[in-house]
Amino acid sequence: MNYRHAFHAGSFADVLKHVVLARILLHLREKPAPFRVIDTHAGAGLYDLSGPEASLTGEWRNGIGRLAAAALPAAAADLVAPYLAAVSRCNPQGGLRFYPGSPLIAHALLRPQDRLMACETAPDAAAALAGHLRDAAPGMDADDGRSRGDLEDRTQSFRRQAKVLPVDGWVALNGYVPVKERRGLVVVDPPYEQPDDFVRLSSGIAAAHRKWPTGVYLLWYPIKSRDGPDSLAAALRAAVIDKALRVELVVAAPSPAGNLSGCGVVVINPPWKLAAELEILMPALVDVLGWDAGRSYALDRLDRGLIEARNRGRDRNHLER
């Protein structure tokens, strides 16, 4: 794979995915029983927004940069606050220098009894992720002059709560479910560099759901055309997955350069409050993150049809299926 998420960290696509991720985890925390998070395509975990990759694209400026500076309506601000707190946790000096990937956002919202499995096959990214998760272990800040004993305590805490596994994400999707805690979330966010990634996603999710039908699954995808997203929706319906919530965000009309201007997530077995929360969040997000009159969002249940779609400057009837 040539994909390097550092070029895209903190973009509008990350914002949508991670806001939804944070909301799901907060709902899982409402019950005292432990849960497990499996991240199938984890990446390096933390990205330097001042680094050469992020500086080259500048995508974060129109994503987390805009959101962090925005004055949202009170209800939307409350819903976004846990996500922004997870981002702030990675910037102890203030400002917006570093952006956390899904594993670090999930780790920030775990309780002591919860667990994280992060799958990453690229050796450099896996090593970086393990280090970032170890630094995020509870009990200390990263630059506190810790002793050898303190470092060992942190390492043991990290090993108990989080594991970085050199396992292919597609294998992990089916191989690690159901989880022993019986509650949890599987985050599936492949790079979509291969032409069959949508097919692998739909078949992999169908197989995992058969093994663990009560698990929560968060699937992210880019919108470069309607073919992939619509085929995914059709496959989920065909697999008789009867609880699936879909939300899509388009920040601009398609550009001749082919830059990504839309993405979506599907949540299988969504927490029951999530749809209502997204009805509050999405108008605020599209207003803050949208670039031009082509901005819009859509929210629907694949099992029950359209909940709501809001058009911002162009027809979105092709989503109302």
C-alpha positions in Angstrom: 0.0 0.0 0.0 1.2 3.5 -0.9 -1.5 5.2 1.2 -0.2 7.4 4.0 -2.8 9.0 6.2 -0.5 11.8 7.3 -1.4 13.6 4.1 -5.1 13.5 5.1 -5.1 13.6 8.9 -7.6 16.0 10.4 -9.5 16.5 7.1 -13.3 16.8 6.9 -13.5 13.1 6.4 -11.6 12.4 9.6 -13.8 14.8 11.5 -17.0 13.0 10.4 -15.6 9.6 11.2 -14.2 10.6 14.6 -17.2 12.6 15.8 -19.3 9.5 15.1 -16.7 7.2 16.7 -16.7 9.4 19.9 -20.5 9.4 20.1 -20.7 5.6 19.8 -18.1 5.0 22.5 -19.8 7.4 24.9 -23.0 5.4 24.5 -21.1 2.1 25.1 -19.8 3.6 28.3 -23.3 4.1 29.7 -23.3 0.5 30.9 -20.8 -0.6 33.5 -19.9 -3.9 31.7 -16.6 -3.7 29.7 -16.4 -3.5 26.0 -13.7 -4.0 23.3 -12.8 -1.8 20.3 -11.2 -3.4 17.3 -9.6 -1.1 14.8 -8.9 -3.0 11.6 -6.8 -0.5 9.7 -5.3 1.5 12.6 -2.4 3.5 11.1 0.3 5.3 13.0 -2.2 6.8 15.5 -0.9 10.4 15.8 -0.1 12.8 13.0 2.0 16.0 13.0 -0.1 18.8 11.3 3.1 20.8 10.9 4.9 18.0 9.2 5.7 17.9 5.5 2.8 15.6 4.5 0.0 17.6 6.3 1.6 20.8 5.2 1.6 19.7 1.6 -2.1 19.1 1.4 -3.4 21.4 4.1 -6.5 19.3 4.3 -6.7 19.6 8.1 -7.2 23.4 7.8 -10.6 22.8 6.2 -11.4 20.0 8.7 -10.4 20.0 12.3 -8.9 23.5 11.8 -12.3 24.9 11.0 -14.2 22.9 13.6 -11.9 23.8 16.4 -12.3 27.5 15.7 -16.1 27.4 15.1 -18.8 28.7 17.4 -21.3 25.9 17.1 -24.9 26.0 18.3 -25.0 24.9 21.9 -26.6 21.4 21.3 -24.1 20.6 18.6 -21.2 21.9 20.6 -22.1 19.6 23.5 -22.1 16.6 21.2 -18.8 17.5 19.6 -17.1 18.3 22.9 -15.8 14.8 23.8 -14.2 14.4 20.3 -12.5 17.8 20.6 -11.4 16.9 24.1 -9.7 13.8 22.7 -7.9 16.0 20.1 -6.9 18.5 22.8 -5.5 15.7 24.9 -2.9 15.1 22.2 -1.9 18.8 22.3 -0.9 19.4 25.9 0.9 22.6 25.0 -2.3 24.0 23.5 -3.1 24.9 19.9 -3.5 22.3 17.2 -0.1 20.7 16.3 -1.1 17.0 16.5 -4.1 15.1 15.3 -5.1 11.6 16.7 -6.2 8.8 14.6 -9.0 6.4 15.5 -7.0 4.3 17.9 -6.0 7.3 20.1 -9.5 8.8 20.0 -10.9 5.4 21.1 -8.2 5.0 23.8 -9.0 8.4 25.2 -12.6 7.3 25.7 -11.9 3.9 27.2 -12.5 3.1 30.9 -10.1 0.9 32.9 -12.2 -2.2 32.2 -12.3 -1.6 28.4 -9.9 -2.9 25.8 -8.5 -1.9 22.4 -7.1 -4.0 19.6 -5.4 -2.0 16.9 -4.4 -3.9 13.7 -1.6 -2.5 11.5 0.7 -4.4 9.2 3.1 -1.6 8.2 6.1 -2.0 10.7 6.9 1.7 11.0 3.3 2.7 11.5 2.7 -0.2 14.0 5.8 0.8 16.0 4.7 4.5 16.1 1.2 3.5 17.1 2.5 1.3 20.0 4.6 4.2 21.2 1.8 6.7 21.1 -0.6 4.4 22.9 2.0 3.7 25.6 2.5 7.5 26.1 -1.2 7.9 26.4 -1.5 5.2 29.1 -3.0 6.7 32.3 -1.1 8.1 35.1 1.4 10.5 33.6 2.1 13.1 31.0 4.6 12.4 28.3 7.3 14.8 29.5 7.1 14.4 33.3 10.6 13.0 34.0 9.3 9.6 34.7 11.5 7.0 36.4 12.3 3.5 35.2 9.6 2.1 37.5 7.1 4.7 36.3 7.9 3.7 32.7 7.4 0.0 33.6 4.0 0.8 35.2 3.0 2.7 32.1 4.0 -0.1 29.9 2.1 -2.7 31.9 -1.0 -0.4 31.8 -0.7 -0.1 28.1 -0.3 -3.9 27.6 -3.4 -4.6 29.7 -5.6 -2.1 27.9 -4.3 -1.8 24.3 -2.7 -4.2 21.9 -1.1 -3.4 18.5 -1.3 -6.5 16.3 0.6 -7.0 13.0 -2.5 -8.5 11.4 -4.2 -7.7 8.1 -7.3 -5.7 8.8 -9.5 -7.9 6.5 -8.4 -11.0 8.4 -9.0 -9.3 11.8 -12.5 -8.2 10.7 -13.6 -11.8 10.7 -11.0 -13.4 12.9 -11.5 -11.5 16.2 -15.2 -11.5 16.5 -17.2 -12.2 18.7 -15.2 -10.6 21.5 -15.1 -12.2 24.9 -16.6 -9.0 26.5 -19.7 -9.6 24.4 -20.0 -5.8 23.8 -17.9 -3.7 21.5 -17.2 -1.8 18.4 -15.3 -2.7 15.2 -13.9 0.2 13.2 -13.3 -0.5 9.5 -11.5 2.2 7.6 -9.4 0.7 4.8 -7.4 3.0 2.5 -9.6 2.3 -0.6 -6.6 2.1 -2.9 -7.6 -1.3 -4.3 -10.5 -1.5 -6.8 -12.2 -4.3 -4.8 -12.1 -2.6 -1.3 -15.9 -1.9 -1.3 -16.5 -5.5 -2.3 -14.1 -6.8 0.5 -15.8 -4.5 3.0 -19.4 -5.6 2.2 -18.4 -9.3 2.2 -16.2 -9.0 5.3 -18.9 -7.2 7.3 -21.6 -9.7 6.2 -19.4 -12.6 7.5 -18.5 -10.8 10.7 -22.1 -9.9 11.4 -23.1 -13.5 11.0 -20.6 -14.4 13.7 -21.3 -11.5 16.0 -24.7 -10.0 15.1 -25.0 -7.8 18.2 -21.7 -6.0 17.8 -21.5 -2.4 16.7 -19.6 -1.8 13.4 -18.4 1.6 12.1 -17.6 1.6 8.4 -16.1 4.7 6.7 -15.9 5.2 3.0 -15.0 7.9 0.5 -17.5 9.2 -2.1 -15.8 9.5 -5.4 -18.8 8.2 -7.3 -22.1 6.6 -6.3 -21.1 3.2 -7.4 -19.1 2.1 -4.3 -21.4 3.5 -1.6 -24.5 2.3 -3.3 -23.1 -1.2 -3.9 -22.2 -1.3 -0.2 -25.7 -0.3 0.9 -27.3 -2.9 -1.4 -25.0 -5.6 -0.1 -25.8 -4.7 3.5 -29.5 -4.9 2.7 -29.0 -8.2 0.9 -27.2 -9.6 4.0 -30.3 -8.9 6.0 -28.5 -6.6 8.3 -31.6 -5.0 9.8 -30.1 -2.1 11.8 -27.9 0.1 9.8 -27.6 3.9 10.0 -25.9 5.8 7.1 -24.7 9.4 7.1 -22.9 11.2 4.3 -21.2 14.6 4.2 -20.4 16.5 1.0 -18.4 19.6 1.5 -18.2 20.9 -2.1 -19.4 20.1 -5.6 -17.2 17.6 -7.4 -14.0 19.3 -8.7 -12.4 18.6 -12.1 -9.2 17.8 -10.2 -11.0 14.9 -8.6 -10.2 15.9 -5.0 -12.3 14.1 -2.4 -15.3 16.2 -1.5 -17.6 13.7 0.2 -17.5 10.7 2.5 -19.9 8.6 4.5 -20.1 6.2 7.4 -22.4 3.3 8.1 -23.1 2.3 11.7 -24.5 -1.2 12.1 -26.4 -1.7 15.4 -26.2 2.0 16.2 -26.9 3.2 19.7 -30.5 4.2 19.8 -29.8 7.9 20.5 -27.2 8.2 17.7 -29.7 9.1 14.8 -31.2 11.9 16.9 -27.7 13.2 17.7 -26.7 13.2 14.1 -29.8 15.1 13.2 -28.5 17.9 15.5 -24.8 17.5 14.5 -25.0 17.3 10.7 -26.5 20.7 9.9 -23.7 22.3 12.1 -21.0 20.2 10.5 -22.0 21.0 6.9 -22.2 24.7 7.7 -18.7 24.7 9.3 -16.9 22.3 6.9 -18.7 23.1 3.6 -16.7 25.0 1.1 -19.3 26.0 -1.5 -22.9 25.8 -2.6 -22.4 22.1 -3.3 -22.2 21.3 0.4 -24.9 18.9 1.8 -25.5 16.0 4.0 -27.8 13.0 4.1 -28.9 10.8 6.9 -30.9 7.6 6.4 -31.5 4.1 7.8 -30.7 1.4 5.3 -33.3 -0.8 6.9 -36.1 1.8 7.1 -35.5 4.3 4.4 -34.8 8.0 4.6 -34.8 9.8 7.9 -33.7 13.1 6.7 -31.7 14.8 4.0 -30.7 18.5 3.9 -29.8 20.0 0.6 -27.4 22.9 0.5 -27.4 24.3 -3.0 -27.9 21.2 -5.2 -30.2 18.3 -5.7 -29.3 15.2 -3.6 -32.2 13.0 -4.6 -29.7 10.3 -5.7 -29.1 9.6 -2.0 -32.8 9.3 -1.1 -33.1 5.6 -1.9 
